[in-house]
Amino acid sequence: MSARLPARRDEAPRPRAVQKARLEARIEQQRVDILVEASRFREAGRPIDDGWHTLRRFKAPLYALGGVLLLRSARHPNSLLRVARRLVAGGLLLRRARRLLR
């Protein structure tokens, strides 16, 4: 906010109604700006929200699958390690392939 400079002697002071109207117009413009930015924010976050809602829809099956994997890994820990190593190696291979294709 800027400090108001003192009025010059030859300049008439601003009427209160004019200043009030100017401030109300400024507030109204700020409200419009906030509404526009809120809409842009919602649109930017829509893909993330859609993905989250998809995960929530499959929450029960994902819990069941996690339980099955946990039981299997408790009974056969070496197979889980083997699968984890293969996933990591596949991810690294995929990343290198993307870099080479750029």
N, C-alpha and C positions, 0 to 999 in steps of 0.2 A: 504494500500500500504506500502511496506517496503522500507526503505531507502537503497540505494545502498552502499555497503561497498567499501572502497577504494581498488583498485587493489594492490596485493602484488608486490614486486619488481621483483620477478622471473616469475610472471604471465603476459603474453602478454595481452594487452587490447583487448576486444572483438570487432571484426569488426562490423561496423554499419549495414551492410547488414544482418549479422547473427541475430543481436538483432532485427532488423526490421521484419525479417521472423518469429522469435519467437513470437513477439507481435501480428503480423497478424494472426498467428495460434491460439493464445489465444483468440483474438477477434472473430475469426470464430467459435471457440468452444463455446464461450458465446452466439453467435447468435443461434447456434443449440440448446443449452440448453433452451434459451428463447422460441424458436419455439415449443420444446417438452412440456415445461411447459404450454404454451398457449393452446396447444391442450388438455392437461390433464384438464386444467381449464374449457374449453368449454365442455368437456365430463362430468365433475362433475356437471356442471350447467344445463345440458340438460333437466333433469326432471322438474326443476323449470321453465325453458323457455317453455317447452311443456305445463305445467299447465297454465302458463300465457297466452299463445296463445289460449288455449281452453276457458279461461275466456273471452278473447277479442272477440272470435267468438260469444259467447252468451251474449254479452254486452247489446244489445237492449232488448232481452227477460228478462234479469235480471233487467234492469231498469223498465220495465213494471210490473214485479212481485213485485218489491219494491214499486212502486206507488200504486198498488192494496193493498198491505199489509199496507201501510201508510194510505190510505183512510179507510180501515177496522178498523185499530187501532184507528183512530180519531173518528169513529162512535161508536165503542165498545171497550173502553180501558181495561175493565176487562178481556175480552177474550184473549187479547194479553198478559196480565200479567199471566194469567193461563197457556197459552202455554209456556211462558218463564220459569215459575217455573217448569213445567214438563220437559222441555229441560235440565234445570240445574240439576234436580234430576236424570234424565236419564244419563246424563254425569257422575255425581258422582257415580251412581250405576255401570256404565260400568267400570270406573276407579278402583273401589273396586274389581269388578269381575276379572279384569286383574291381580291385585295384588295377589288375592287369588289363581289364577291359576298358578302363577309362581312357 
